[in-house]
Amino acid sequence: MKLHPLVSVHFCADKSLLTHCGSLESILAPDWVGRGLLGLADDPSAADEIDDEFLGTLRDRGFLCEEDRSEEEELRGYLRGFFASLDDGQARLREKFATRAQYWRNTDLGATTEDLDICMFGGCTFEIAMHSIAPSFARRGHRAGIHLTWPVPEQYRAMAGRYPDARVWIVQPFIRQHLERLFKAALDENVIFDDVVAVFLDTLRTQLSEIATASRGRLCLLHNYSPPHLPVAGRFDTTWPAVFRTINRTVTEIADAHDHVFVVDEERISATIGREGVHDSSHRVFGHHAYAAGLLGGHRLHPWGDDARTQLFFDALAEEYVVAYEAWIRRPRIKLVIVDLDNTLWPGNAGDEGFELDHQGFQVGGPYQALQEALALLKQRGVLLAVASKNTEAAILPVWAAMDHQYVRREDFVITRINWRPKSENIQEILAALGCDPRHAIFIDDNPVEREEVAAAIPGLHVYDGDMEEARRYLLEHPALETLGVSQDASRRTAMVAAQLQRDQEVGRHSTHEDFLESLEIRLSVRQAESADLLRVGELIARTNQFNTTAERMLHAETEALIGSGAVWLLRARDRFADYGSVAILVLEQRHIRLFAMSCRVLPLEPAVPFASEVLRLSGSAVPGTTGRLVKSERNEPCYTFFEALGFEPTGDDTWTLRDASKLPQTNRSIYHIDS
């Protein structure tokens, strides 16, 4: 036997990584195994110390081939088998993905195909997980190149140098061998166990801090530790569970200290899928995925391992990575959830005589309370809520106002449409009033007939078509409703949009537009953005479309660098109706306006030109030769006249230039009160 010509061997620390370049399968083994296999070509006895069963596994998987066959014969044979299996393999993949549980409909929010590199630092768990990752990313339009190595400090630095453009780092620092040292210490009467744990935690903090530093500017996902499902020292032992909790608190502390580092809650995923048959707590005190998993895809599996559950576990991990990445790059999200009321938000018809929500002081729970909980949480994330329900408003609103124990009340919904018109008409009005694309909204109703009517009338709208018992899960697990952080402005979005709608009703009460603007008592605050504004600046860049001069989407690292250089200016606006928070940014680089983006909720205040004029004057850029860029599209028509209104002239290729500084508008101080 000898190594197959398509197999490469790489060494890292005390491990060897065997990779089959045809099947793209990998095996992690001790370094002496790799060296023995490499020596087979010259010395058949080089692999004598390797277990026969393991050699059999390598042979079955195509890592070894017969000694008497030439490399050309092996390659020809492999390629014939590879091409013959293509059609069959694609059919199996289609069947696998077609039978997956479909939690979401119409999930295309404008996906585009892109290439990205993912660096993974871990052991056997990642060796298997990587086979689920590429398909998961591909289903959302990402071609993922995956690079796996051992989680040691020198590899962090090496990977950063080897793949400088990698956008994602995924780290699982809990190698079983490290944890077993704690177990051995607990058995040693000559060792103070608490001291050993303290040293372990200090080492872990140092390691994770090095990871956080090396991965700066990228999305970094840290796995926490999933404790064994069999008790380490008995059912009633409290020492080991306390150690595991401390380990996971340490991981969370490191993540919380860095705005690009987030925790992959492996403990939660394991609890959801089930550890039995996935973790090998029957064989190892601290559990180990690889033994239970075998090597997936039809390879050897331990008798007690659960192949289906293990596949679900690794698919769930891969989905976690995809959702985190798309939240990181701020892919278009769901901005609005529209719900029915009767038999959706509460049981029964609130307009019926004798309707009672409470029974002996206890709220009727079930899916109604669950849905309310989910809506309350989404509102905190900055998602807008609205109502489209068939009933009489005069009958419903008093009953709704009198309800106790509600997680969401009437004031939590920016718009309510309660009447007997078709729900599709009401929803179209809601979308128009909020300027929301149907692809960025969800509708939930218990009645399948109403769902079908709405889905047929409004293409692209996400209409939940599942069991109402699962509605809470649908919302809280929907990828397009996930976020890696919520700015203060986002969490106050409902109040700000409600104020915007109230303000819009004031327009007709004034004889001139100038009188209307002056009556609003508009106050603008202009300043350079700081590191604490990173989250909000990122939201404005990623989520504004109508008033965005270039629609440029920036990665986290670039946004952070621009803020650090002083290139990003921030506008905060308020009027007599509401404080709208930070609503616009201007990116100014060497007297060039690279990007101007403003939230559509303040478009009626018309603060764009006063803000930009103030920035140019404060920055010393209110001089001839200052330029700006405007890339017109179907979606950003509101900013077509932005540079013209600012006194700039078109000079070709999307470029506008301020030729005469005297044309820069003077701000009307009777309308705009500016603090800078």
N, C-alpha and C positions, 0 to 999 in steps of 0.2 A: 504493500500500500504506500501511497505518497500523497502529498497535498495536491489538490486539483489546481490546474494552472490558473483558474479564475479566483483563487483564494489568496487574499493578502493578510499579513500578520503585522499588527502594530503593537508596540509595547508602551506602557505607561505605569510608572511606579512598579508595583509588584504584580501587575496584571498584563495579559495579552488579549488583544481584540482580534478575533478571526472574522473576516468579512468576505462573503461570497459575492463577487462583483457582478455575477449574473442574476442570482435570485435576490440580491441586496439583503440577505439575512446575515446576522451577526451573532457571535457567541463570545462571551466574556469568560476568560479562564485564567488560572494562575500563570505567571510568566514562564515557568519551567515547562508548562504544557506547550506553549507556543514555540519555545526553543526546540523542544523535542520533535515537534512536527516539522519544523524547518530542516532539522537534521536528517529526516527520513530519506531524502534524495541521495545522500552519501552513505548513510549508515542505517540499515533496517532495524537495528537494535536501539536507535535513538529514542524511540517511543515506548520502550519496554516498561517504564514506570507509569505510563498512562493506563488507566483502568480500561479493560477490554470493553465494558459496556459503553463507556464514553466514546471509545474509538468506533464502536458499532453505530452510535448515534451520528457521529461525524460522517461515517460512510453512507448511512441512510439519507442524510441531508445533502449529500453531494460535495462535502468538504474534502473527502478523500477519494482517490481513484486507484485503479489497478496499476501495478508497477510496470507491466509489460505493454501498456498502451502509450503511444506517443502523445505529446501535447496537442498536435494537430488533430489526432483522432478524438481525443477528449473534447476539444472545442467543437468539432463538427457534430459529435454526438449530442453535446449539450444544446447547441443551437437548433438542431432538428427537433429535439424534444420541446425546446422553448417555444418555437413558432407553432408547433402542433397544439400546444396547450393554451395559446393566446385566446382563441375563441371560447374555449371551455372556461378559462379563468375569468374572462369578462362577463360571461353569463352568470357565474357564481357571484361575482361582485354585484351585478345588477339585482340578482335575487336577494342578496344580503341587505342591500340598502333599501330595496322595495319593501321588505318585511319589517324594517325598523319602525318603532312606534312613531306615528306622525303627530307631534304635539302642535305643530304650527302650520298654518296655511298662508300662502302668498308671502313667503319670507323674503322675496327679492326686493331689497330697498335701493336698488341701483348698484348692484355688485359689479366690480370690474376685476379682471384677472391680473395678478401681479406675482412677481417672484420675491421670495424672502428666504433668508437664511435663519435657521434656528439652531442655537448651540445648547446642547443638553449635557449636564454634568451629573452623573449618577452611575449606578451599577446595573444589576440584573433587571430591576423593574423597568428602567428606561430602555434596556436592550430589547425588551418585548414591546413596550409602549410605542416605540418609534414606528412599529408596523401599523398602528392605528392612526398615527398622527397625520401622515401625508394624505390619506383619503379624507380625513375630517376637514383639513384645510382646503383640499381641492374642491369639496362640495360647496365651499363658500367663495371660490374664485381665487384661491391663493396656491401657487405652486411652491411648496415648502421643500427647501434643501435642509436636511437634518444632519447635524454633526455631533457625534457622541464621544464623550471622553470621561475619564475618572474624575471625581470631585476633589481635586487637590489643588492647593494655591498656585503651583507653577502652571497648571493647566488653565486656570482662569486668565492669567496673563498671556499664555500662548494662544488661546482661543481669541482673545481680544485683538491680538496682532494678526492672526491668520484670517479672521473673518471680521474686519473692522466695520463692515456694513450690516452685520447681523442685527436684526431688529428685536429678537427675542432670546433671552436666556432662561432656561428652565433648570432648576437645581433641586436635587433630592439628597440632602447631606447625611441622611441617617443610614449609613452603611452598617449592616448587621454586625460586622466585626467590632466596630467602635462601641456599639451598645453592649456587646457581650463582655467587654472589659468591665463594665459596670456590674454585670452579673457575677463575674469572678470576684470582684472586690467585695460584693455583698456576702459571698461565701467565705471570705478570708477574715478570720477572727483578729488578725493582726493589723487590720486596716480600718480606719475610721471612714465609714461609708459616706457620711455627709461631706467629708473633705474631698473624696474622690468625685462625687457628684458636682461639687463646686468647681473643681478643676475642669471637669468635662464641659460644664456650662460656659466657663470662661473661654475654653478652646472653641466651643461652638460659636460664641459671640464674635470672637476674632475672625473665624472662618467666614461667617455670614457677613461681617463688616467688610472683609476683603472682597467678597462677591459683589456687595452693593457698590463698592468703589470701582471695581473693574468693569461693572456693567453699566456705569453711568451713561445716561442718554438713551438706553434701551429699555424695553419692558423686561423686568426680571421677575420671574415667578418662583417662589420658594415653597417647596412642599413642607407641610408640617408632618408630624409623626402620627401614624395610625397605630395605636396600641394593640397588642395581641388580644384576641377574643377569649383565649384561655387565660385564667389568672396566673400571674407569674409565681406568686407565693401564697396562693389560697384565696378563696372567695372573699374573705373578710380582711385581707391585707390592705392597708392604706398607704404603705410606703411607696410601692412601685407606681400606683396610680398618681400619687403626688409628684413623683419624678417625671412621669409622662406629661402631666399638666404644666410643670415648670419648663420642660423642653419646648412645648408648644407656645407658652407665653414668651419665651425668649425669641422664637421665630417671629412672632407677632410684633414684639418690641422693635426688632431690626427693621421689619417692613414699615412700621409706622414712622420710623425715623427717616425714611427715604421716600420721596414722592414717586419714584419709578419702580419700587419694589412692592410686590403684593403676594399674599399667601394663597397657595393652592391647598384647600382644606381637604387633604387626603383622608383625614379622619371622618369627615362628613360623607365623602363619597363612599368610603368603605362601609359606613353604617347604613347608607342608603341601599347599596347593592347587596350587602351581606358579606361578612368575612369568611363564613364557612365555605370551604372549597376554593377559596381564593388565597387567603393567607395560610401558611403552613405552620400554624401555632402547634399543631400536633408533633411537628418535627423540630421546630426551633423555638426557643423561649421568647424571642422577640418578633416572631412572624417574618415571612419572607415571601414575596409574590412569586418569584421565579419557579420555585419547586411546584407550587400548585398549578401554575400556568403551563408547566411543561415548556414547550417552545411554540405553542399555538399553531394554527394552520395545519392541523393533522399530524403534528409530531407527538412524541411521547408525553403522556400525562400520568401523574401519580394516581393510583387507584382512587384515592379519596378526593382528588381534585375535581372541581366543577367547571368543565370547559365553557359552557354557555355563560355562567355567571362571571367567570374570569374575563371572557371576551367583553361582556358588558362593563366590567370594571375599567378595562383599558380604553374602551370606546368613550366611557364617561370622562376619563382623564383627558383624552384628546379633545373632547367637546369643551372641557373647561379651559384648555389652552386657547382654542379658537375664539371662544366668547371673550376671554380676557384680551386677546390681541385686537379684536374688533372694537372693544370698548376703548382700548388704548389709542387706536388710530381714529377714534370717534367716527366710525362708519355711521351713515344715516340711521337714526333711531326712531322708535315710536315716540311721538310727542303727545298723543291724545288718546284717551280711552273713553268711549261713549257707551253708556249702559242703559238698559231698560230698568224700570223700578219694580213693578208688581211681579212677584214670583222670581225675581232676579236679585234685587237688593234686599228684599224682605219676602216672607212667605205670605201668599194671599193677595187680595186686591184691597189696597188701602182706601179705595172709594166706596167699598161695600159697607152697608150698615152693620154695626157690631164688630167691625175689624179691630183686633187687638194684637199688638206685637208682643206684649209681655204676658207671661202666664205665671201668676203667683210670685211676681217680683223677679222672675228669671227670664232673660231674653231667649227667644227661640233662636237657636244657633244654626247648626248644619252648614250647608253651602252658602247661605246668605251672610252669616257672620264671617265666614272664611273669605268671601269675595270682598266684603267691606274692609277686612284687615288688609287684603292685598291692595285695594284702592288707596287706603290711607298711607301705606308704605310707598306706593308709587308717587303720590302727591309730594311726599318728602323728597323724592328724587328729582322733582321738577316736572313730572308728567302732568299734563292738564287733564281734568275730568269734565265730562259733560253728560247730560241726560237726554235721551230720546225715548219718550214713553207715550203710550196711548191711554189717555184718561182725560178727566176734566181738571184743569189746574186748580180751580176753586175748591174742588173736593179733596185733592191730594195734598196741597201745600199746608193747610192747617194741621192735618193729621201727621204729616212728616215733621213739622216743627215741634209737635208735642211728643214725639218719640224720644224715649230715654235710651241710654246705653248704645248709642250709635257711634261707630268708628268714623263714619263720614256723614256730614250733614249738608243741608242745602247750600250753605255758603262755601263748601269745598268744591262745588261744581261751577265752572266759569259760565256755562250756559245751560239752561234747562229748556227743553221743548216738550211740553206736556199738552197734547191735543189729539184729535182723531184723524189727523192727516196721515198719509203713508209715511212710515218712518224714514224711508229713503229721502223724501223731500226735506224732512227736518234735519237729517244728518248732512245733506248737501248744504243747507243753510249754515249749520254749525261749522262745517269745514271752511266755507267761504268767509264767515265772520272772523275766524281765527287764522285765515291764510294758511291752512294746513293741507298738504297733499294727502289724498286718500291712502297712499302707500305708507304714510307715517301715522296712521290711526287704526284703532281696533274697536270693533263693535261687539258687545256681549248682550245676548238676549236669550231667555229660556225657551222661547217659542221658535221651533224650526221653520215654520211658515214665514215668520217675520225675518228670520235670518236669510232665507232664500230670496225674499223680495229685495232686501237691501243688497245682498251680494250681486244679484242680477243687475241692479240699477247703478251700482257704484263700482266699476272695475278697479281692482287694485286695493280696495279696502280689506283689511284683515278682519274677517268675520269668524269669530270663534264658533266652531261647529262640533264641539265635544260635549261630554256630560257636564252638567253644572257642578257636580261634585268635584270636578277636576279644574274648575275655572281658576281657583286660587293658584294652583300649581302652574297652570298655563301662563298666567301673568308673571309670577315671580321667577319662573325659569325661562321666560322668553328671551332669547339672546339680544333682541333689539331693545329690550327694556333694562338691560344690565348697564351698570356704570362703575368705573373704578374710583369715583369720587364725586361728591356733589358740592358745588360752590354755594355760598350763601345766597347769591342771586338766583340760582336755579331753584333752591328750596322755597323761595318766595314767589315763584313764577305765577301761581294761581292768583295771589292778591294783586300782582302787577298787571296781569292780563285783565282781571275784573275792573281795575281802575281805568285801563285803556278803553274798555268797552263803554264805561260810564263817561269818560272824557269825549269819546266820539259822538255821544248823544248831545253834547253841548254845541256842536258846530253850528247848527241852524239857529241858535239863539242870538247870534251876533251879526251885525250888518256887514262887516268886512272881515276878511281872513286875518288881517293884522290885529283887529280888535279881539278876535278869538284867541290868537296866540298870546297877546298881552294879558288876557284874562286868566291864562293858565299859570302865571307866575313861575315861569320856567327858570330853574337854576342849574347851571352846568359847572361841573368840577373837572378841571383838566390837569393831568399830571403824568409823569413817566411811570410806566408799570414797574412793579417790584416783584421779587421772587414769590411773595405771598399771593400775587395775582395770577400765577401761572395757570391754575386750573380754569379760571374764568376766561383768560385770554385764549386758552386752547378751545374752550367752548365756542367763543365768538368766531374764531377762525374756522372751526369745523362745521358749525351749525347754521351760519348765516349764508343765505343764497341770494335773496332779492337785492339787498344793498351790500354787495361785495364786489369790489372793482376787478378782481382777478379770479375769484373762486379757488385761489391757491390753498392747498391743504398741507400743513407743515407737520413734520414729525416732532415729537416731544422735545428731543434734544435741540433741534433748530430753534424752536420757540423759546426754550430756556436760554439759549445762547443770545438770541436777539434781545430778550429782556435784560440779560446781564450786561449787554453792550449799551443799553440806554436807547435802543432804536424803537421801542414800542411805547406809544402814548395811549393813555386810557381816558375815556370819558364816562363820568357818572352824571346821571340826569334825574331830576325830580320836578314835579309840578304840584299844584294844590290838591291833586287827586292821589298821588302816590310817589314814593321814592322808587324809581325804576332800577336802581343799582348801576352797575357797570354795563354800559350798553353799546360801546363802540371802541374800536382800536384803530390806530394809524401806525403803520410801520414805516419809519423814515430812516433811510440809509444814505448818508452822504448827499443830502439834498435831493433825494429821490423817494417819492412816495411809492413804495413797493406794493403796499396793500392798504386798503381802507375797508373795514367791515363794520356794519352797524345793525343792531337788532331791529327787526321790522316793527316791533311794538312801539318804538318812538318815532317812526316815520312821520306821523302827523305833527310832531313837535318841530320838525325840520332843523335838527341841530347839527347836521353834517358839515355845512359850510362854516358856521361859527366855530365849531370844534377844530376843523382843519386850519382855518385862518389863525386861530390862537396858537396851535402847535407850530405853525411855520414862523410866527413872530417870536415865540418863546425860544425856539431852537436856532434862531438866526438864519433860517432858510427862506425868509420872505424877501428873496432877492432874485433878480433875473437869472435864468439858467436852471432854476429848480424844476425838476421833472416829475411826472407821475405816469402810472401805467393803468390803462383801462382795457380789459378784455371783455368785449360784449358777448353775451349769450342770451338765449331765450329766457333765462331765469332772472337775470340781473338788470332788467330794463329800468327799474327805479333809479339806478345810479348812472344811466347813460349821460346825464347832463351835469354830473358832479363836478368834473374838472372845468367845464365851461363856466359854471356858476362860481367857481373859485378864481376865475380870471385867467385860466390857462388856455393855450391854443394848441390844436392838434398839429403834431409834427411828424406823423407817419408811424406805421408799425405799432399801433396801440399806444404810442407815446404822446404825452401832452407836456407842454413847456410853459412856464411862467416867464414871458418875455418882458413884461412891464410890471414892476412891483406895485405900481400905483393902482393897478387893476384888482389887486387883492381886496376883497370886500371888507368894509368896516362893519363890525357887528352892531346891530341895533340894540343898544343897552336898555331901551324901554321894554324890550321883549325878553332878552337873554341876560340874566345876571350870572357873570362868570367868576368863579374862584379858581385861581391858578397859582 
